[in-house]
Amino acid sequence: MSLKDYLKTKSEKQILISTQTFSEKLKADLSSLILKPSSEILEVKKNSINLFEASSFLKRIKFPLIIEFEIAVKSLNPKKMKKVRQFFSSWARNKNINKKEYFKLESLMIQYEMNLYRDEIVPEQIDLALQSFLKESELTLLKFKNKLSECIEKFNFERHSVRIDALESDDFALNEVNVSIGEFLEFTVDLRTSKYLIKNVSRNEISSKLHEKIDFFLEEISSNNTTKFLTLYFESDEDDFLLNKKKELSLGFKTCIPNYFDFSTTPKEGNNIWKIKTESKYLIENNSGFISIEDLPITWIEKNEK
């Protein structure tokens, strides 16, 4: 790292995120539904299994009935879930799959199937649904944080403290956050659309020049144009599959790769390392690297030869 980069890192403030208010309200709302029939119970049942994590695992092991599994979850159909679960049990028995992950997912399928036959929900479902809703809100927050970080860097606000507070919601989803930057700016952001809605803007006494800068800054946050290209690395022994993706790009076709790979910005050790180029708007950055909610569109792919 150069001295310039080191000094820049030292001067930057970390973005603090607080989900306490949102989490406490979510837990209270879910707990109030125990043994009490309600139209909201269907939404809780649907989220008593983490669809994103389960689907990612099934994609990674190349399970052939992923679409059928997702339909069974989303449609709350116990017969469809039973059919998928029985196929999964027999199919996975002869595959080289991590036994711990296999038994975890199979038990979740069984529990989910049983829960669908109940007219009410029980504490165990509340815990599973809470974790699922919190995971979903975490992904929403990380996506917004990435966008905010890009805008902060673009407008040179890195030296100011930044805080994001997840606000209470009435429908189990994270819909709004409150953002404060330094002691001069505070605003609320509606996260329900890709073009974020800014409201309740509060500015302390500032110069007209800074006032104008903030206007452009807020406009940039609410736009969906902020993106940059990234070169990412991941490990895979699926050479034929990935070479076919390279061929598709060379022929001018748009293409994607599955979202079960572990992406990072630095090359990994090993003989099966691939590198790609993609747009940051498709990615969410977390502590271990990058993840993509959907299959990841790419513009370039190459095996990383040593």
PELIN-V795845 format. One record per residue. N is the residue number from 1. RES is the residue in three letters. PSI is psi as a letter, one per 40 degrees, with the letter a starting at -180 (999 if undefined). OMEGA is omega in radians with two decimals (999 if undefined). D_CENTER is the distance of its C-alpha to the mean C-alpha in Angstrom with 1 decimal. Layout:
{{N | RES | PSI | OMEGA | D_CENTER} {N | RES | PSI | OMEGA | D_CENTER}}
This chain:
{{1 | MET | h | 3.13 | 29.4} {2 | SER | i | 3.11 | 31.9} {3 | LEU | d | 3.14 | 33.5} {4 | LYS | d | 3.14 | 32.1} {5 | ASP | d | 3.14 | 28.4} {6 | TYR | d | -3.14 | 29.3} {7 | LEU | d | 3.11 | 30.8} {8 | LYS | d | 3.13 | 27.9} {9 | THR | d | -3.13 | 25.4} {10 | LYS | d | -3.08 | 27.9} {11 | SER | e | -3.10 | 28.2} {12 | GLU | i | 3.08 | 24.5} {13 | LYS | i | 3.07 | 23.2} {14 | GLN | i | 3.07 | 19.9} {15 | ILE | h | 3.13 | 17.6} {16 | LEU | h | -3.14 | 17.9} {17 | ILE | h | 3.09 | 15.4} {18 | SER | h | 3.11 | 17.0} {19 | THR | e | -3.02 | 15.6} {20 | GLN | d | -3.11 | 19.0} {21 | THR | d | 3.14 | 20.3} {22 | PHE | d | -3.07 | 17.4} {23 | SER | d | -3.13 | 17.1} {24 | GLU | d | 3.10 | 20.9} {25 | LYS | d | 3.13 | 21.3} {26 | LEU | d | -3.14 | 18.7} {27 | LYS | d | 3.13 | 20.6} {28 | ALA | d | -3.14 | 23.9} {29 | ASP | d | 3.14 | 23.1} {30 | LEU | d | -3.12 | 22.0} {31 | SER | d | -3.12 | 25.0} {32 | SER | e | -3.10 | 27.3} {33 | LEU | e | -3.09 | 26.7} {34 | ILE | h | 3.09 | 28.2} {35 | LEU | f | -3.13 | 31.2} {36 | LYS | g | -3.09 | 31.2} {37 | PRO | h | -3.09 | 30.7} {38 | SER | i | 3.09 | 28.6} {39 | SER | d | -3.13 | 26.8} {40 | GLU | e | -3.10 | 23.6} {41 | ILE | d | 3.12 | 24.1} {42 | LEU | d | 3.13 | 22.8} {43 | GLU | d | 3.11 | 19.4} {44 | VAL | d | 3.13 | 19.4} {45 | LYS | d | -3.12 | 20.7} {46 | LYS | d | -3.09 | 18.1} {47 | ASN | e | 3.07 | 15.4} {48 | SER | e | 2.94 | 17.6} {49 | ILE | h | -3.10 | 15.8} {50 | ASN | g | -3.02 | 12.1} {51 | LEU | d | -3.12 | 11.9} {52 | PHE | d | -3.12 | 8.6} {53 | GLU | d | -3.13 | 10.2} {54 | ALA | d | -3.14 | 13.6} {55 | SER | d | 3.11 | 13.2} {56 | SER | d | 3.11 | 11.8} {57 | PHE | d | -3.13 | 14.8} {58 | LEU | d | 3.06 | 17.1} {59 | LYS | d | -3.10 | 16.3} {60 | ARG | d | -3.13 | 17.0} {61 | ILE | e | 3.08 | 20.3} {62 | LYS | f | 3.07 | 21.0} {63 | PHE | h | -3.01 | 21.7} {64 | PRO | e | -3.07 | 23.7} {65 | LEU | f | -3.11 | 22.8} {66 | ILE | d | -3.13 | 19.0} {67 | ILE | d | 3.12 | 19.6} {68 | GLU | d | 3.10 | 22.2} {69 | PHE | d | -3.12 | 19.9} {70 | GLU | d | 3.09 | 17.3} {71 | ILE | d | 3.14 | 20.3} {72 | ALA | d | 3.13 | 21.8} {73 | VAL | d | -3.05 | 18.9} {74 | LYS | d | -3.11 | 18.4} {75 | SER | e | -3.14 | 22.2} {76 | LEU | f | -3.07 | 23.0} {77 | ASN | h | -3.09 | 25.7} {78 | PRO | d | -3.14 | 27.1} {79 | LYS | d | 3.09 | 29.4} {80 | LYS | d | 3.12 | 26.8} {81 | MET | d | 3.13 | 24.7} {82 | LYS | d | 3.13 | 28.0} {83 | LYS | d | 3.13 | 28.7} {84 | VAL | d | -3.12 | 25.4} {85 | ARG | d | -3.14 | 25.7} {86 | GLN | d | 3.10 | 29.3} {87 | PHE | d | 3.14 | 28.5} {88 | PHE | d | -3.10 | 25.7} {89 | SER | d | -3.13 | 28.2} {90 | SER | d | -3.13 | 30.9} {91 | TRP | d | -3.05 | 28.8} {92 | ALA | e | -3.06 | 27.1} {93 | ARG | d | -3.10 | 30.4} {94 | ASN | e | -3.14 | 31.6} {95 | LYS | i | 3.11 | 28.5} {96 | ASN | g | -3.05 | 27.7} {97 | ILE | i | 3.07 | 24.6} {98 | ASN | h | -3.04 | 23.7} {99 | LYS | d | -3.13 | 25.7} {100 | LYS | d | 3.13 | 23.7} {101 | GLU | d | -3.14 | 20.5} {102 | TYR | d | -3.11 | 22.7} {103 | PHE | d | 3.11 | 24.4} {104 | LYS | d | -3.11 | 21.3} {105 | LEU | d | 3.13 | 19.9} {106 | GLU | d | 3.13 | 23.4} {107 | SER | d | 3.08 | 24.1} {108 | LEU | d | 3.10 | 21.0} {109 | MET | d | -3.14 | 22.2} {110 | ILE | d | -3.12 | 25.7} {111 | GLN | d | 3.13 | 24.7} {112 | TYR | d | 3.13 | 22.6} {113 | GLU | d | 3.12 | 25.6} {114 | MET | d | -3.11 | 28.0} {115 | ASN | d | -3.11 | 26.1} {116 | LEU | d | -3.14 | 26.3} {117 | TYR | e | 3.14 | 30.1} {118 | ARG | i | 3.10 | 30.3} {119 | ASP | d | 3.13 | 31.1} {120 | GLU | i | 3.10 | 29.5} {121 | ILE | i | -3.07 | 26.7} {122 | VAL | i | -3.07 | 27.4} {123 | PRO | d | -3.13 | 26.0} {124 | GLU | d | 3.10 | 24.2} {125 | GLN | d | 3.12 | 22.2} {126 | ILE | d | -3.12 | 21.4} {127 | ASP | d | 3.14 | 20.0} {128 | LEU | d | 3.14 | 17.8} {129 | ALA | d | 3.13 | 16.6} {130 | LEU | d | 3.14 | 16.1} {131 | GLN | d | 3.14 | 13.8} {132 | SER | d | 3.12 | 11.8} {133 | PHE | d | 3.14 | 11.7} {134 | LEU | d | 3.10 | 10.9} {135 | LYS | d | 3.11 | 7.9} {136 | GLU | d | 3.13 | 6.7} {137 | SER | d | 3.10 | 8.2} {138 | GLU | d | 3.11 | 6.8} {139 | LEU | d | 3.10 | 3.2} {140 | THR | d | 3.14 | 6.1} {141 | LEU | d | -3.13 | 8.2} {142 | LEU | d | 3.11 | 6.8} {143 | LYS | d | 3.12 | 6.8} {144 | PHE | d | 3.14 | 10.2} {145 | LYS | d | 3.10 | 11.4} {146 | ASN | d | 3.13 | 11.2} {147 | LYS | d | -3.13 | 13.2} {148 | LEU | d | -3.14 | 15.5} {149 | SER | d | 3.12 | 16.2} {150 | GLU | d | -3.14 | 17.3} {151 | CYS | d | 3.11 | 19.5} {152 | ILE | d | 3.11 | 20.9} {153 | GLU | d | -3.11 | 21.9} {154 | LYS | d | -3.08 | 23.4} {155 | PHE | e | 3.04 | 25.5} {156 | ASN | f | 3.06 | 26.5} {157 | PHE | e | -3.02 | 25.3} {158 | GLU | d | -3.05 | 24.1} {159 | ARG | e | 3.13 | 27.0} {160 | HIS | i | 3.08 | 26.2} {161 | SER | h | -3.11 | 24.3} {162 | VAL | h | 3.14 | 21.0} {163 | ARG | h | 3.08 | 19.6} {164 | ILE | h | 3.09 | 16.8} {165 | ASP | h | 3.07 | 17.6} {166 | ALA | h | -3.06 | 15.5} {167 | LEU | i | 3.13 | 18.3} {168 | GLU | i | 3.13 | 19.6} {169 | SER | i | -3.13 | 18.8} {170 | ASP | e | -3.08 | 21.0} {171 | ASP | f | 3.06 | 18.8} {172 | PHE | e | -3.12 | 16.3} {173 | ALA | i | 3.05 | 13.4} {174 | LEU | h | -3.05 | 12.5} {175 | ASN | d | -3.06 | 14.6} {176 | GLU | i | 3.03 | 16.2} {177 | VAL | i | 3.02 | 16.3} {178 | ASN | h | -3.10 | 19.4} {179 | VAL | h | 3.03 | 19.7} {180 | SER | h | 3.14 | 22.8} {181 | ILE | h | -3.08 | 24.0} {182 | GLY | a | 3.08 | 27.1} {183 | GLU | e | -3.03 | 29.9} {184 | PHE | e | -3.06 | 30.2} {185 | LEU | h | 3.06 | 27.2} {186 | GLU | h | -3.13 | 25.1} {187 | PHE | i | 3.12 | 23.2} {188 | THR | i | -3.13 | 20.9} {189 | VAL | h | 3.02 | 18.0} {190 | ASP | h | -3.02 | 17.1} {191 | LEU | e | -2.96 | 13.4} {192 | ARG | e | 3.08 | 14.2} {193 | THR | i | 3.14 | 14.9} {194 | SER | d | 3.05 | 13.8} {195 | LYS | g | -3.02 | 17.0} {196 | TYR | h | 3.14 | 16.6} {197 | LEU | h | 3.13 | 19.8} {198 | ILE | h | 3.11 | 21.6} {199 | LYS | i | 3.12 | 24.2} {200 | ASN | f | -3.12 | 26.4} {201 | VAL | h | 3.12 | 27.0} {202 | SER | h | 3.14 | 29.3} {203 | ARG | h | 3.03 | 31.0} {204 | ASN | a | -3.11 | 33.7} {205 | GLU | h | -3.10 | 36.8} {206 | ILE | i | 3.13 | 35.9} {207 | SER | i | 3.13 | 37.8} {208 | SER | d | 3.12 | 37.8} {209 | LYS | d | 3.11 | 36.3} {210 | LEU | d | 3.10 | 33.3} {211 | HIS | d | 3.13 | 33.1} {212 | GLU | d | 3.13 | 32.9} {213 | LYS | d | 3.13 | 30.3} {214 | ILE | d | 3.10 | 28.0} {215 | ASP | d | 3.13 | 28.5} {216 | PHE | d | 3.12 | 27.2} {217 | PHE | d | 3.14 | 24.3} {218 | LEU | d | 3.10 | 23.2} {219 | GLU | d | 3.13 | 23.9} {220 | GLU | d | 3.11 | 21.6} {221 | ILE | d | -3.08 | 18.6} {222 | SER | e | 3.08 | 19.3} {223 | SER | i | 3.08 | 19.7} {224 | ASN | f | -3.09 | 17.2} {225 | ASN | e | -3.08 | 19.3} {226 | THR | h | 3.10 | 18.0} {227 | THR | i | 3.08 | 16.8} {228 | LYS | i | 3.14 | 18.2} {229 | PHE | i | -3.14 | 18.7} {230 | LEU | i | 2.95 | 17.6} {231 | THR | h | -3.09 | 19.3} {232 | LEU | i | -3.13 | 17.3} {233 | TYR | i | 3.06 | 18.8} {234 | PHE | i | -3.11 | 18.1} {235 | GLU | h | 3.11 | 20.6} {236 | SER | i | 3.06 | 21.8} {237 | ASP | e | -3.13 | 25.2} {238 | GLU | g | -3.02 | 24.6} {239 | ASP | d | -3.09 | 27.0} {240 | ASP | d | -3.14 | 28.5} {241 | PHE | d | -3.08 | 25.2} {242 | LEU | d | 3.06 | 23.9} {243 | LEU | d | 3.07 | 27.4} {244 | ASN | d | 3.07 | 27.3} {245 | LYS | d | 3.10 | 24.2} {246 | LYS | d | 3.13 | 26.2} {247 | LYS | d | 3.12 | 29.1} {248 | GLU | d | 3.12 | 27.2} {249 | LEU | d | -3.12 | 26.3} {250 | SER | d | 3.11 | 29.9} {251 | LEU | e | 3.08 | 31.2} {252 | GLY | e | 3.13 | 29.2} {253 | PHE | i | 2.99 | 26.6} {254 | LYS | i | -3.12 | 22.9} {255 | THR | i | -3.13 | 20.9} {256 | CYS | i | 2.97 | 17.5} {257 | ILE | i | -3.09 | 16.7} {258 | PRO | i | -3.08 | 14.6} {259 | ASN | e | -3.12 | 11.0} {260 | TYR | e | 3.09 | 12.5} {261 | PHE | i | 3.06 | 14.0} {262 | ASP | h | -3.06 | 13.4} {263 | PHE | i | 3.05 | 13.5} {264 | SER | i | -3.12 | 15.4} {265 | THR | e | 3.12 | 17.7} {266 | THR | i | -3.13 | 20.7} {267 | PRO | i | 3.08 | 22.7} {268 | LYS | i | 3.08 | 22.7} {269 | GLU | i | 3.10 | 26.0} {270 | GLY | i | -3.09 | 27.2} {271 | ASN | e | -3.07 | 28.8} {272 | ASN | f | -3.12 | 26.0} {273 | ILE | h | 3.11 | 23.8} {274 | TRP | i | 3.07 | 22.5} {275 | LYS | i | -3.09 | 21.4} {276 | ILE | i | 2.95 | 19.8} {277 | LYS | h | -3.14 | 19.4} {278 | THR | i | 3.14 | 16.6} {279 | GLU | i | -3.08 | 15.4} {280 | SER | d | -3.08 | 13.0} {281 | LYS | e | -3.14 | 11.8} {282 | TYR | e | -2.96 | 10.0} {283 | LEU | i | 2.99 | 8.1} {284 | ILE | h | -3.12 | 5.8} {285 | GLU | h | 3.04 | 8.4} {286 | ASN | a | -3.05 | 8.8} {287 | ASN | d | -3.07 | 12.3} {288 | SER | e | -3.14 | 12.9} {289 | GLY | b | -3.12 | 11.9} {290 | PHE | i | 3.02 | 9.4} {291 | ILE | i | 3.08 | 6.8} {292 | SER | h | -3.13 | 6.7} {293 | ILE | d | 3.11 | 5.6} {294 | GLU | i | 3.00 | 9.3} {295 | ASP | i | -2.91 | 12.3} {296 | LEU | h | 3.05 | 12.7} {297 | PRO | h | -3.13 | 15.8} {298 | ILE | i | 3.10 | 18.1} {299 | THR | e | -3.10 | 21.4} {300 | TRP | i | 3.10 | 23.0} {301 | ILE | i | -3.11 | 23.1} {302 | GLU | i | 3.04 | 25.7} {303 | LYS | h | -3.07 | 26.5} {304 | ASN | g | -3.12 | 26.8} {305 | GLU | i | 3.14 | 30.5} {306 | LYS | 999 | 999 | 32.0}}
